[in-house]
Amino acid sequence: MKLVVGLGNPGRKYETTRHNIGYEVVQELAKRHGQPALRAKYDGHLGECTIASERTLLLMPQTFMNLSGHCVQQVVNFHKLPLEDLILICDDFHLPLGTLRLRPAGSDGGQKGLADTIRHLGTDQFARLRFGVGPVPERWQAADFVLGKFTSDEQIEVEKQVSQSCDAVETWIHSGIGQAMNQYNGNQLSEEP
């Protein structure tokens, strides 16, 4: 069994913000694999589907970004999941818009939802997919920037990259983190019109 966690903030106010890109990827995976409605469970929204012949749980914590770890920990503990079967998807304002970066483990890089998950799990030894939403414009506070919405021009391209993120997660499930990193790390939005 695999667990795919998309981080974000609950509520209409935060829909389509940069900080909610993890939710968008999980929702797209759910649509692709016949699980359009996630149900409330473990302080999150949880669904189950089959991806690459693998039973896969899709999770969106509903405890706000900075408190995501408790929800993830509950699901990991209940299902007795080894952490090599977990991937977490989050925004990263240090990466250019649309850049994907997969890693098998590592620091939180200042992403507070990832930091809280590391704290609750007691380790940083789990896969993560960072979706670039940066850079933060001059004179902007990072917190205000990530809680802002993509422009209409950005949104068109972000939708393409959400699809590519789903492809990356499917590759992780089917072929492992090494193959997913080789195929998708550094992928950026196209410059084409």
Backbone as numpy.savetxt, mean C-alpha at the origin, in Angstrom:
# Nx Ny Nz CAx CAy CAz Cx Cy Cz
-1.13 -18.67 2.54 -1.98 -17.48 2.54 -1.09 -16.24 2.54
-1.49 -15.23 1.77 -0.80 -13.95 1.71 -1.69 -12.86 2.30
-1.06 -11.82 2.82 -1.77 -10.66 3.34 -1.24 -9.41 2.65
-2.14 -8.69 1.98 -1.82 -7.44 1.30 -2.49 -6.32 2.06
-1.69 -5.40 2.62 -2.21 -4.30 3.42 -2.00 -3.00 2.68
-3.06 -2.23 2.50 -2.96 -0.90 1.92 -3.25 0.12 2.99
-2.33 1.07 3.19 -2.51 2.07 4.24 -3.22 3.30 3.71
-3.95 3.94 4.63 -4.67 5.18 4.31 -5.42 5.65 5.52
-6.27 6.65 5.31 -7.14 7.18 6.35 -8.59 6.94 5.97
-9.42 6.52 6.93 -10.83 6.28 6.62 -11.61 7.58 6.46
-12.71 7.49 5.74 -13.63 8.62 5.62 -13.52 9.33 4.28
-14.65 9.90 3.87 -14.74 10.56 2.56 -13.76 11.71 2.43
-13.49 12.39 3.54 -12.59 13.54 3.53 -11.22 13.18 2.95
-10.79 11.94 3.14 -9.45 11.53 2.75 -9.40 10.75 1.43
-10.56 10.48 0.84 -10.57 9.72 -0.41 -9.78 10.47 -1.48
-9.02 9.74 -2.25 -8.19 10.24 -3.36 -7.09 11.21 -2.92
-6.75 11.20 -1.62 -5.58 11.98 -1.20 -4.32 11.15 -1.45
-3.20 11.83 -1.46 -1.92 11.14 -1.68 -1.68 10.08 -0.61
-2.07 10.38 0.61 -1.85 9.46 1.74 -2.66 8.17 1.60
-3.69 8.16 0.76 -4.58 7.00 0.64 -4.27 6.12 -0.55
-3.09 6.25 -1.11 -2.76 5.47 -2.30 -2.75 3.97 -2.00
-2.39 3.59 -0.77 -2.43 2.18 -0.39 -3.83 1.61 -0.48
-4.81 2.39 -0.02 -6.22 1.98 -0.14 -6.58 1.77 -1.61
-6.15 2.71 -2.47 -6.52 2.62 -3.88 -5.99 1.34 -4.53
-4.77 0.97 -4.17 -4.19 -0.25 -4.75 -4.96 -1.47 -4.27
-5.28 -1.53 -2.98 -6.03 -2.68 -2.45 -7.43 -2.75 -3.07
-8.08 -1.61 -3.23 -9.41 -1.60 -3.85 -9.36 -2.08 -5.29
-8.31 -1.71 -6.01 -8.17 -2.17 -7.39 -7.89 -3.67 -7.44
-7.05 -4.17 -6.52 -6.83 -5.62 -6.45 -8.13 -6.35 -6.15
-8.93 -5.81 -5.24 -10.21 -6.43 -4.90 -11.11 -6.51 -6.12
-11.17 -5.43 -6.91 -11.99 -5.44 -8.12 -11.48 -6.46 -9.14
-10.18 -6.49 -9.34 -9.58 -7.41 -10.30 -9.88 -8.87 -9.97
-9.96 -9.17 -8.68 -10.04 -10.57 -8.26 -11.38 -10.92 -7.61
-12.42 -10.15 -7.97 -13.78 -10.53 -7.61 -14.16 -10.34 -6.16
-13.54 -9.39 -5.47 -13.87 -9.12 -4.07 -14.09 -7.62 -3.91
-15.12 -7.08 -4.57 -15.30 -5.63 -4.55 -15.70 -5.06 -3.19
-16.31 -5.85 -2.32 -16.77 -5.32 -1.03 -15.96 -5.94 0.11
-15.15 -5.12 0.76 -14.43 -5.57 1.95 -15.34 -5.33 3.15
-15.24 -6.20 4.16 -16.14 -6.07 5.32 -15.35 -5.64 6.55
-16.06 -5.01 7.48 -15.43 -4.50 8.70 -15.03 -5.67 9.60
-13.74 -5.70 9.96 -13.20 -6.73 10.83 -11.81 -6.31 11.29
-11.44 -6.64 12.53 -10.10 -6.34 13.07 -9.74 -4.86 12.97
-10.68 -3.96 13.21 -10.42 -2.52 13.09 -9.99 -2.13 11.68
-10.47 -2.88 10.71 -10.15 -2.57 9.32 -11.24 -3.07 8.40
-11.00 -2.95 7.11 -11.86 -3.55 6.10 -11.07 -4.68 5.48
-11.65 -5.89 5.51 -10.94 -7.10 5.13 -11.74 -7.87 4.08
-11.03 -8.38 3.10 -11.64 -9.25 2.10 -10.69 -10.39 1.79
-11.22 -11.39 1.10 -10.40 -12.55 0.72 -10.66 -12.88 -0.73
-9.61 -13.21 -1.44 -9.73 -13.61 -2.84 -8.59 -14.57 -3.16
-8.56 -15.04 -4.38 -7.46 -15.90 -4.84 -6.68 -15.14 -5.90
-5.37 -15.02 -5.67 -4.48 -14.37 -6.62 -3.35 -15.36 -6.91
-3.15 -15.66 -8.18 -2.10 -16.62 -8.60 -2.22 -17.91 -7.82
-3.44 -18.41 -7.71 -3.76 -19.67 -7.01 -3.45 -19.63 -5.51
-3.27 -18.45 -4.95 -2.92 -18.30 -3.54 -4.06 -17.59 -2.81
-4.50 -18.18 -1.71 -5.49 -17.51 -0.86 -4.87 -16.21 -0.36
-5.57 -15.10 -0.60 -5.00 -13.77 -0.30 -6.01 -12.93 0.47
-5.56 -12.37 1.58 -6.35 -11.43 2.36 -5.99 -10.02 1.94
-7.00 -9.18 1.75 -6.81 -7.77 1.41 -7.30 -6.95 2.60
-6.45 -6.06 3.11 -6.76 -5.33 4.34 -6.50 -3.84 4.18
-7.49 -3.04 4.62 -7.33 -1.60 4.73 -7.62 -1.21 6.18
-6.59 -0.95 7.00 -6.84 -0.53 8.38 -7.71 0.72 8.42
-8.63 0.77 9.38 -9.54 1.91 9.51 -9.27 2.71 10.79
-8.03 2.64 11.26 -7.65 3.27 12.53 -6.87 4.56 12.30
-6.89 5.11 11.12 -6.08 6.24 10.69 -4.63 5.81 10.53
-3.96 6.49 9.61 -2.62 6.10 9.17 -1.66 5.84 10.32
-1.57 6.77 11.25 -0.53 6.68 12.29 -0.78 5.56 13.29
-1.94 4.92 13.24 -2.29 3.84 14.18 -2.58 2.54 13.44
-2.01 2.36 12.27 -2.31 1.20 11.43 -1.83 -0.13 11.99
-0.78 -0.10 12.79 -0.12 -1.32 13.22 -0.97 -2.29 14.00
-1.85 -1.76 14.86 -2.68 -2.65 15.69 -3.58 -3.52 14.82
-4.18 -2.93 13.81 -5.05 -3.67 12.88 -4.26 -4.77 12.17
-3.08 -4.41 11.63 -2.25 -5.39 10.93 -1.85 -6.52 11.87
-1.45 -6.16 13.08 -1.03 -7.16 14.07 -2.16 -8.14 14.38
-3.39 -7.64 14.51 -4.52 -8.52 14.80 -4.70 -9.58 13.71
-4.62 -9.16 12.45 -4.83 -10.09 11.34 -3.67 -11.09 11.27
-2.44 -10.60 11.41 -1.27 -11.49 11.38 -1.38 -12.53 12.50
-1.72 -12.08 13.70 -1.79 -13.01 14.84 -2.93 -14.02 14.69
-4.11 -13.54 14.28 -5.26 -14.44 14.17 -5.00 -15.53 13.15
-4.40 -15.18 12.02 -4.17 -16.15 10.95 -2.80 -16.84 11.06
-2.05 -16.47 12.12 -0.72 -17.08 12.34 0.14 -16.99 11.08
0.17 -15.79 10.50 0.87 -15.58 9.24 2.36 -15.32 9.47
3.22 -16.06 8.78 4.63 -15.69 8.79 4.79 -14.35 8.07
5.71 -13.53 8.53 5.82 -12.18 7.98 6.33 -12.16 6.54
6.91 -13.25 6.06 7.28 -13.28 4.65 6.04 -13.35 3.74
4.86 -13.55 4.33 3.61 -13.59 3.57 2.83 -12.28 3.65
3.49 -11.22 4.14 2.87 -9.91 4.29 3.54 -8.91 3.37
2.74 -8.11 2.66 3.25 -6.94 1.95 2.37 -5.75 2.32
3.01 -4.63 2.56 2.32 -3.40 2.96 2.55 -2.35 1.88
1.49 -1.64 1.51 1.55 -0.63 0.44 1.26 0.73 1.05
2.16 1.69 0.80 1.97 3.03 1.37 2.53 4.09 0.42
2.17 5.33 0.70 2.69 6.47 -0.04 4.09 6.80 0.47
4.87 7.49 -0.37 6.19 7.96 0.04 6.45 9.29 -0.67
6.49 10.38 0.11 6.68 11.70 -0.50 8.14 11.98 -0.83
9.06 11.10 -0.44 10.47 11.24 -0.80 10.73 10.75 -2.23
9.83 9.94 -2.76 9.98 9.41 -4.12 9.17 10.25 -5.10
9.67 10.44 -6.31 8.91 11.19 -7.32 7.56 10.53 -7.60
6.62 11.34 -7.98 5.27 10.88 -8.24 5.26 9.63 -9.12
4.63 8.57 -8.61 4.44 7.36 -9.39 5.57 6.37 -9.36
6.74 6.73 -8.79 7.83 5.78 -8.71 7.47 4.66 -7.75
7.74 3.43 -8.12 7.50 2.30 -7.23 8.82 1.83 -6.64
8.80 1.49 -5.35 9.97 0.91 -4.72 9.53 -0.23 -3.82
9.91 -1.43 -4.18 9.64 -2.62 -3.36 10.90 -2.97 -2.59
10.72 -3.40 -1.35 11.82 -3.85 -0.51 11.34 -5.05 0.32
12.25 -5.97 0.63 11.86 -7.12 1.45 11.79 -6.79 2.94
12.38 -5.65 3.35 12.45 -5.25 4.75 13.06 -3.86 4.79
13.20 -3.29 6.00 13.89 -2.01 6.13 13.19 -1.04 7.04
13.74 0.15 7.10 13.23 1.18 8.01 11.91 1.74 7.50
11.30 2.57 8.33 10.02 3.17 7.95 10.20 4.37 7.04
11.41 4.95 6.96 11.66 6.09 6.09 10.80 7.30 6.40
10.30 7.39 7.63 9.47 8.52 8.02 7.99 8.34 7.74
7.60 7.20 7.18 6.17 6.94 6.90 5.54 6.41 8.19
4.63 7.20 8.79 4.16 6.90 10.14 3.29 5.66 10.25
2.54 5.34 9.21 1.76 4.10 9.23 2.66 2.89 9.19
3.70 2.96 8.38 4.69 1.90 8.32 5.44 1.79 9.66
5.78 2.93 10.24 6.47 2.94 11.54 5.62 2.28 12.62
4.33 2.57 12.64 3.45 1.98 13.66 3.30 0.48 13.44
3.28 0.05 12.19 3.19 -1.38 11.90 4.46 -2.09 12.35
5.61 -1.51 12.08 6.88 -2.08 12.54 6.87 -2.19 14.07
6.40 -1.15 14.74 6.36 -1.15 16.20 5.47 -2.27 16.73
4.28 -2.44 16.14 3.36 -3.47 16.61 3.84 -4.88 16.30
4.46 -5.06 15.14 4.93 -6.40 14.77 6.28 -6.72 15.43
6.96 -5.68 15.92 8.23 -5.89 16.60 9.38 -6.18 15.67
9.20 -5.89 14.37 10.25 -6.14 13.38 9.95 -5.34 12.12
11.01 -5.07 11.36 10.82 -4.44 10.04 11.02 -5.46 8.92
11.01 -6.74 9.26 11.30 -7.81 8.30 10.03 -8.27 7.59
9.45 -7.38 6.81 8.32 -7.73 5.95 8.39 -6.83 4.72
7.79 -7.31 3.62 7.86 -6.59 2.34 6.99 -5.34 2.38
7.44 -4.36 1.61 6.65 -3.15 1.45 6.80 -2.62 0.03
5.72 -2.00 -0.45 5.72 -1.34 -1.74 5.42 0.13 -1.46
6.40 0.96 -1.75 6.23 2.41 -1.57 5.85 3.00 -2.92
4.82 3.82 -2.91 4.30 4.47 -4.11 4.67 5.95 -4.00
5.55 6.41 -4.89 5.99 7.80 -4.82 4.88 8.78 -5.11
4.75 9.80 -4.25 3.76 10.86 -4.44 4.42 12.24 -4.42
5.75 12.28 -4.33 6.48 13.53 -4.16 6.88 14.15 -5.49
7.71 15.17 -5.37 8.26 15.74 -4.15 7.31 16.75 -3.51
7.55 17.03 -2.24 6.78 18.06 -1.53 7.23 19.43 -2.07
6.29 20.25 -2.56 6.68 21.57 -3.08 7.29 22.46 -1.99
8.13 23.38 -2.41 8.70 24.34 -1.47 7.58 25.06 -0.73
7.85 25.36 0.52 6.94 26.08 1.42 5.71 25.26 1.84
5.67 23.98 1.47 4.58 23.11 1.92 5.08 22.27 3.09
4.21 22.03 4.05 4.49 21.05 5.09 4.16 19.67 4.51
4.99 18.69 4.83 4.77 17.34 4.29 3.39 16.80 4.66
2.95 17.04 5.92 1.65 16.52 6.37 0.51 17.11 5.54
0.58 18.41 5.24 -0.46 19.03 4.42 -0.43 18.48 3.00
0.77 18.26 2.48 0.92 17.78 1.11 0.30 16.39 0.95
0.64 15.45 1.85 0.14 14.08 1.67 -1.37 13.99 1.91
-1.92 14.95 2.65 -3.38 14.95 2.86 -4.11 15.71 1.76
-3.36 16.23 0.79 -3.96 16.89 -0.35 -4.30 15.88 -1.44
-5.12 16.33 -2.38 -5.54 15.46 -3.48 -4.63 15.65 -4.69
-4.56 14.62 -5.50 -3.83 14.73 -6.76 -4.56 15.71 -7.68
-3.81 16.40 -8.52 -4.45 17.24 -9.53 -5.12 16.33 -10.56
-5.99 16.89 -11.38 -6.67 16.05 -12.37 -5.67 15.46 -13.36
-4.64 16.20 -13.73 -3.61 15.66 -14.63 -2.87 14.52 -13.95
-2.49 14.71 -12.68 -1.80 13.66 -11.95 -2.67 12.42 -11.79
-3.97 12.62 -11.55 -4.87 11.50 -11.27 -4.94 10.53 -12.44
-4.93 11.05 -13.65 -4.98 10.18 -14.83 -3.77 9.25 -14.83
-2.61 9.79 -14.57 -1.39 9.00 -14.56 -1.31 8.09 -13.33
-1.80 8.57 -12.19 -1.77 7.76 -10.96 -2.61 6.50 -11.15
-3.74 6.61 -11.85 -4.56 5.43 -12.10 -3.78 4.35 -12.86
-2.95 4.78 -13.81 -2.11 3.82 -14.53 -1.11 3.16 -13.58
-0.53 3.96 -12.67 0.47 3.42 -11.77 -0.15 2.56 -10.67
-1.40 2.85 -10.29 -2.12 1.96 -9.36 -2.25 0.58 -10.00
-2.58 0.56 -11.29 -2.67 -0.72 -12.00 -1.32 -1.44 -12.01
-0.25 -0.69 -12.23 1.09 -1.29 -12.23 1.45 -1.80 -10.83
1.02 -1.09 -9.79 1.25 -1.55 -8.42 0.55 -2.88 -8.17
-0.66 -3.02 -8.69 -1.38 -4.30 -8.58 -0.60 -5.40 -9.28
-0.05 -5.09 -10.46 0.78 -6.07 -11.17 1.97 -6.48 -10.31
2.58 -5.50 -9.63 3.74 -5.78 -8.78 3.37 -6.68 -7.61
2.21 -6.43 -7.00 1.76 -7.27 -5.88 1.47 -8.69 -6.38
0.84 -8.79 -7.54 0.56 -10.12 -8.11 1.86 -10.87 -8.38
2.88 -10.15 -8.87 4.18 -10.78 -9.10 4.80 -11.24 -7.79
4.71 -10.40 -6.75 5.20 -10.79 -5.42 4.52 -12.08 -4.95
3.21 -12.16 -5.12 2.48 -13.36 -4.68 2.92 -14.58 -5.49
3.04 -14.41 -6.80 3.33 -15.54 -7.69 4.80 -15.93 -7.68
5.71 -14.93 -7.67 7.13 -15.21 -7.92 8.08 -14.71 -6.84
7.56 -14.01 -5.83 8.42 -13.56 -4.74 8.91 -12.13 -4.88
9.47 -11.63 -3.78 9.88 -10.22 -3.71 11.03 -9.91 -4.67
11.96 -10.86 -4.86 13.09 -10.61 -5.76 12.64 -10.33 -7.18
11.75 -11.16 -7.69 11.23 -10.96 -9.05 10.43 -9.66 -9.14
9.61 -9.37 -8.13 8.82 -8.13 -8.14 9.74 -6.91 -8.14
10.81 -6.95 -7.34 11.76 -5.84 -7.31 12.44 -5.66 -8.67
12.86 -6.77 -9.27 13.53 -6.69 -10.58 12.63 -6.08 -11.64
11.35 -6.42 -11.59 10.43 -5.97 -12.63 9.90 -4.56 -12.40
9.70 -4.15 -11.16 8.92 -2.94 -10.92 9.66 -1.83 -10.18
10.79 -2.08 -9.55 11.48 -1.00 -8.84 11.90 0.10 -9.82
11.60 1.33 -9.41 11.98 2.47 -10.22 11.02 2.79 -11.34
10.00 1.95 -11.54 9.02 2.26 -12.58 8.38 3.61 -12.29
8.33 4.45 -13.31 7.75 5.77 -13.14 6.63 5.96 -14.14
5.85 6.98 -13.87 4.78 7.35 -14.79 5.38 7.76 -16.13
4.66 7.47 -17.16 5.16 7.84 -18.49 5.08 9.35 -18.68
5.94 9.86 -19.52 5.94 11.29 -19.85 5.06 11.55 -21.07
4.46 10.48 -21.61 3.69 10.63 -22.84 2.41 11.40 -22.57
1.89 12.12 -23.60 0.64 12.88 -23.42 -0.55 11.97 -23.25
